[in-house]
Amino acid sequence: MEPGKRPIQEDTLRVTGKENLKAKKIVYYILGVLEVLFAFRLVFKLLGANPQSPFVSFIYTVSQAFLSPFSGIFRTATTKGIEAQSVLEPATIIAMIVYAIIAWGIVKLIEISRPAQNTEIR
């Protein structure tokens, strides 16, 4: 091999490492979006936010699609205040935990399927 030339395999492995990093970032970005939606929903429900508000309604509608597998696991706790009704949805907390574990598992599968190589092949 000529001096200064790298083997083709090394370049391929470095690209694969970059693909791994990109795939992991995408998975964690999606998880971050879901977690933020769930956090807003949890806080809005706990503080008794007005569901007629467009922003609150949007958060409830979008997050409900991802919460449906977890609904009915536990009962929701409701307390009625003077002006607002506070609701604790355990399904939201369970969903936050489960989706985080799923994302972590996907990232680990990405690492197992395409291990990044930091050493040069000679």
N, C-alpha and C positions, 0 to 999 in steps of 0.2 A: 504494500500500500504506500502511496506517495505521502511524504511528510506534509502535515497541515490539513490533510483530508480526514474527515470523520467517517466512521462507518455509517451506513444507512440505518442500521438498527438503532444506533444511539439517538439519531434525530427522531426516529419513529417513537422511541420510548419517551423522549422529552415532550413530544406533542401529546402523547397519551397522558402524561402527567398533567399537562395543561388542561386537557379535556376533563380529567378527574376533578381538578380544582373548579372548573367552570360548572360541571354538573352538580358538585356539592354546593356551590354558591347558589345555584338555581333552586335546589331543594330547600336550603335554609331561607332563601328569600320568600318562597311560597309559604313556608312555615311561619315566617315573621308576619306576613300579611294576615294569615289566619289567626295568629295569636293576638294581633292588634284588634282585629274584628271582635274576637271573643272577649278581650279585655274591655273594650268599649261597651259591649253588650252587658257584661257582668256589672260594670259600674253603673250604667244607665238603669238596669233593673234594680240594683241595690238602692240607688238614690231616688227611684220612682220617677224617672224621666217621662215626659209626655210622649206617648207613642204616636200621637198625631203630628208631631214635629217631623218635617221631611227628612232631616239627617238621622234622627233616632229611628224612624220607620225604615230608612234605607239599611241601617246597621242591622236591625232586627230581621229584615227580609233576607239579606245576603247571608247572614250568619246562620239562619234557621236551616238552610239547605245542608250545611255541614254539621249541624247539631242533631238532625233527625235520627241518626243511628243510636244516639245516646239518650233520647227522650224516653221517659218512663222507667229509667233505672232507679231513680230516687224521686220522692215527692218534692215539689217546690215549696219552700217556706215563704209565707206571705204575712206581712204585718201592715196593718192599716194605720197610717198616721192621720194627722189633722187635714193635711192638704195632699199628701202623696201616699201611694201604696208601694212599699218596699218588697221586692221579690228576690229570694236567693234561689238561683237555679243550679243545683249541683251538676246537672248535665253539662253546663258550660265549663265548669272546672274539670270534669272528667274528660271532656273533649279536648281541652287544652293539653292535658297530660298525655292522652292517647295519641293525638296528632304529633306531639313532640317526640314520643317514642317511635312512632312510625317513621318520621323524618330521620331520626338518628339511625334507625335500622336501614333505611334506604342508602344513607351516606356510607354506612359500613359495608353494604353490599357493593357499592361503587368501588370502595377501596379494595375489597376482596377480588372483584372481577378484573380490575385493572390496576395492579400495584404500580405505584410511581417508582421510577428508578432514578436515584440521584447519583449513582456511580457511573463512570465512563466504561464502556465495553471496549476491550482491547483484544 
